[in-house]
Each structure stands twice: as C-alpha cells, then as structure tokens.
Amino acid sequence: MTVRERVLDLLFPPKCPFCQKILAEPRAPVCPECRPGLPWLEGAAAERQVDFADGCFSPLAYRGTVPQAVHRYKFSRVRALGKPFAALMAQCLSDRLPERADLLCWAPLSKKRLRERGFDQAELLAREVGRLLSVPAEPTLEKTRNTAPQSELEEASARRANAQGAYSLLPGAGLTGRRVVLVDDVVTSGSTLRECAALLRRGGAAQVYCLTLARARGDR
C-alpha cells in the first residue's frame, strides 16, 4: 500500500458497498458479514450468451442488496464504489477467461448523459479492472445518439430497438486480431452488449468477451 493510499484510508475509510459499514480490512472489496449472503453466480451460472460475443461473465446476480449498491454508484454518484466492484469483476474475469485479454473497453454513455452524471460508470470499472489485471483499457466506442435508459424499458424488443445503431467505432481503434473484453455495469437483455460486440467484431477483434458486475435476468 502506498503512502497516499494509507492517508486516503485514514481520511475516507473504505466502506462495504453493500452495507456501507467501514471495512476492517481496507483493501477487501466486501465486508465478511455481507460476503456469504451476496447472490454469487458460480459455475455455468456465471456465464450467459450474448450475440457476437464469445462469452459474458458476471460475479453477481442483480438482486438482494446489489441493485441498491449499483444505484448508489450510478445515480448517487458514489464513484468510490467503482473500486470494490471492479475487484469483484477482475477476479471473475481471471477465473473465467481462458487466456489473458489484450484490451479492455466499455459501453460508453452519450455526451448528454455523461454531462448529467459527471462520470461514465462503465469506463471507471473498465479502467480499474485493467489496472488490477495489468491490461490496457482504452476507449474504442462512442455513443452517437442519446437514448432512453435501458433500465426504463421492460421488453427485450424495446431494449434492442433502443440500442440499435446507437454506437459506433472510434476512428483508429486498433482491434485487429486482439482479444477484447467489453465492460458494463449490469447486463439485462444483453442488447447494449450485443450492439457493441458486433461493432468490435466488425472492427477486427479476434475474440470479444463481455464482463459486468451483475446480471439482471436468467440468474436462477
């Protein structure tokens, strides 16, 4: 632990993202009281299919205390939660991915939504996962039109229509022959990841995997 990290831990003690109690072990992503009761996805349950992707991995199901923690991160702008969430995701990726990734990227917010929120939650997760695993995290996609939040749409068909054509590859994205991991916070219908994965494939990525903190459907 660096001196800076020690000072920050003293000034702003890290809290468990799920119960908000101060962590006795500052580097732990979750407190020992919450860990056993979290809706962990294990074995085959931790993977799901997303079109144009070789796999989609998530350590948690989107239930119990998970939705409230994710909402606190995204909508209450508690950016510090990105670190413990990314730690859980990094471990999941290490356990699931057969070979080391070449590149991490993310499903980006629109410019309008980014101005409103103040940060891109998927970018923060991708960069922290990349730091933990020593894999470069780079912007490769942009959102070309503002859309309704996917969380407000119930039907899978509405989610697909909402995401369709909303993204494009950034000029000069170097994807040819690379194993790319696409990061987002939650996967529900998979429409956003599907749209982005298709673009990454079109840009020359040899393999595309998806990584999210939680999965909102099909976890039982």
N, C-alpha and C positions, 0 to 999 in steps of 0.2 A: 504494500500500500504506500502511495506517495504521501509526502508531507501535505500537499494540497488536499488530497482525499481525506486525510486524518482531520484537518481543520474543518472541512465541509461537514464531516460526520459529527463533529462536536457542535457546530453552529446549527446544522439542519439534520438531526438524526434520521437516518433512513427508516421508513415505516413499511410495514407489510402492506402490499397493495390491496389485500382483500379484507383485512380487519382494521387497518390503519393504526395498529399498535406499533410503538417503536421497537425495532428489531434489536434483540440482544446481540446478534451477530450481524454487523452492518453489511457484510458482503453477501449474506444469504438473500435470495430473491423473495422468499416466503417465510413467515414465522412457523415454528414447529407445531403450533396449535392449528393453524389453517391447513397445512400441507396434507394431512391424512384425509381431510374432508373435501378437498377440491375434486371436481369432476374430471379426473385424469382420463385421457384416451390412451389406451395401451394396445399393443399388438396391432392386428389388422384394423382395429377401430380408430387408430391414429392416422389412417390414410383414407383418402377418398379420391374419386376420379374427377378430373377437370379436363374438358376437351382441350386438345392441343398441348397438354402438359403430360409429363412422364410420371407425375405423382403430386399429391398435395398433402402436406403434413401439418398437423396441429396437436399441441400437447394437451389442450383442454377443450371440453365441451362448453358451449355458451349457455350455462345455467348456474343455479346456485348463486354464489357471490361474484361470479365472473362478469355478468352484464353490468352490474353496478360499478365494478372496478374499471371496466372498459369505458363506461360513460364518464367516469371521473377523469380519466386520461384524456378523452377526446373533447368533451363538451365543457368540463370544468377547467380544462387546460392545465392539468397537473402533469407537466412534462416529465417530472422525476419518475413517474411510473414506467416510462419507456425503458429504463434500465432493468428493473426486475422482470418485466415482460420479455424483453429481448434475451435475458439469461435463460428463461424457460424455453424460448424458441430456439436458441442456439444449441441447447442440449438436445432438443427434439431433432433438429436437423442433423447433428452429429450422429445420433442414434439411427437415423433413417436413411440418410443419403449414402449410397454405396461408394461414391468417390467424392473427393473434395470439390467444392464448387469453384468455378473460375471467376464468377461475378455475381454480386447481389444487386437487385434493382427493386423498384417498388411501383405500386399502382398509385399515381400521383393525384392530388387534389387539383381542382380547377384554380385558376388565379383568383377568382372571386371568393371561393371557399377558403383558400389559403389566407387571403386578407382578413376574412371574418374570424378565422380560428387562430391565426397567428403562427401556426406551425403545421407541418404535414406529419401526421402521426405515423404513417407508414414509412416515410423517409427516416424519421427518428429511429424506428425499430430496425430498419434495414442497416442503417449506419452503425448502430450499436451491436447488432448481430455480427456484422462484418468485422468490427473491432475485436470482438470476443474470439472470433474464429480466424482472424488474420486473412480475411477475404475482402477484396476491394468492393466497395459499394458505390455505384455510380448512377446518375440519372440517365435513363435510356428512353423513357416515355414522357409524353406530355398529354394533359387533358385539354382537348381542343374546344370543348363546349361545356358549359355548366349544366349539370343535370340535377334532378331531384335526388335527395339522399336515398340510397338503396334501402336503408332501414325503414323508410316510409312506405315501401312497396311490398305487398304480401305475395302476389302471384309471381311465379317464376317467369312467365311470359312477359310481364311488365318489367321485371328486372332486366331481362335480356334486351328488350327494346330500349330501355333507358341507357344501357351501357353500349349498345351497338353504335359504332362509329364515333364514340366519344373520345378516343385516344389515338395517338399517332406516335411513330418512332421519331426520336430526336435526330436531326441530321448528324451523320458521322458516328452513330452508335456502332461501336466495334463488337459485333456479336458472332461473327463467322467462326464456326467450329467450337464455340465456347459452351460450357455447362453453366446455365444461368438459373439463379433462384429468384423468383418473383415474390416479394413480401407484401402482405397486407395485414390488417389487424384481425378481421373476422371474415370467414367465408360462410355464406348462407346458401344461395342458389349456385354460386360459382360463376355468375355472369360477368362480373368485372374481371376476375382472373382469366376466364375464358377469352375475353376480348383482348386482354393484354398479352396472354400467352401466344395467341395467334399472331400478333404483331412481332413478338420476339422470334417466333419460328420463321416468319416471313423475312425477318432481318438477318437470318442465317444461323441462329443459335442451334447447336447440335442437340442439346437437351434443355428442357425447361421444367423446373420443379417449382411448386408453389409452397409457401410457408406462411402460416398465420398463427396467431396466438390461440384462437378458438374457432370452433366450428359450431354453427347455429342450427344445423339440421342434420338428421341422419346419424346422431351420435349414440342412439340407444340400440 
